[in-house]
Amino acid sequence: MANEEKDQLLHYDPYDAKRRYANGRRAALQAMDALMSEPGNLQKLYDAAQKEFDDNPVKFFQEVIVPITPRELQLEDDGDNSPQAKAAQAREAIGEADALMGIPSEESE
């Protein structure tokens, strides 16, 4: 990415008349997208994530995977915390998410 493009991307003025960005969050996401598109950065992220996962898989799951899981796939607490109930709830949520995306269910195949 050219320096001029980086300067433009990193410049955020909420009072800018051109309103290139709706808000600071969008500008931050665009900056992160640009960062991840730089050669080698995705591999660096992967390697760092693998190290974190290897160090503590449960912590990685709780702090990384759960926050980025779409709400449609997150389980609701209905009072029944048995593994069987949670598995059934997960299957139902996945089926609903698949239906939203137009993926046929296993029963319909």
N, C-alpha and C positions, 0 to 999 in steps of 0.2 A: 504494500500500500504506500502510495506516495506521501511525502510529508504534508503536502497541501491538503490531501484528503484526510489525514489524521488530524491536522489542525482544525479542519472544518467539523469533523466528527466530535472532537473533544471540546469544541466551543459550544457552550450552552448559555444562552441568555433568555430568561423567561419573558423578557420584555421585547425580544426581537420582533420587529414588524413583519418579518417574513414567516414567522411561526413555523420554522422547519420541524419542530418537535411539539407534540401536544403537551408534554411534561418532561420532567427530569428523569423519570423512570424509563420512558421510551428511549431517551438519549443514552442512558446507562446500558440498556439492552442492546442498542445499536453498537455501542463501543465494545461490549462483550462479544457480539457476533463478529465484529471486525477482528478482535483479538483472536478468536478461535479459528478464523479463516487464514491466519498467518501460517505459513509452512512449518510443520513440526509441532505446533502448539496443541493440536488435538491429541497427538501421541503423548506429549508431556502430561496432559490432563489425565489421560488413560493410565499412564504409569503411576502417577501420584494417587489416583483413585484406587488402583490395585494395591498399592502399599497400605493405604488406609484400611481397605477391606481386609487385607491379610492380618493387619495388626489387631483389629477388633471388628469382626463381621456384624455382630449385633448392633454395635454403636453406629457403624456405617449404614446399616439398614434403617435404623431409627432416625439418623440425622441427615441422610442423603436421599434414600429411596422413598421413604414415606412422604416427606414434604413435596416431592415432585410427582407423586402418584395422583392421577386425576381423581377428583372427588367421586366420580361414578364407580371407581374401583375400590374406594376406601370402605371399610366395614363399619357399620353402625353398631353401637352398643345397645342391644335389646335386652340385656340382663342375662342372657344365656351365653356364658363364656366358654362352653365346652368346645373342644377342638372340632367335633362333628358339626356343631351349629355354625362355627366360624367358617368351616370348609364349605358348608351348604350356602352360607351367605356370600362367600367369595365366588362360588360358581354362579350364583344368581347375578351378582354384580358384573361379572365378566360377560355373561350372556346378554345383559342389558347394554353393556358397552359395545359388544359385537353387533347387536341389533342396530344401535345408533350409527355404527360405521358401515352397515349393510353386509356384515359377514354372516353367512348362514350358520344356524346352530347345528350342533352335532346330531340332534334328534331329527332335524329336517333333511339330513343327507341320506 
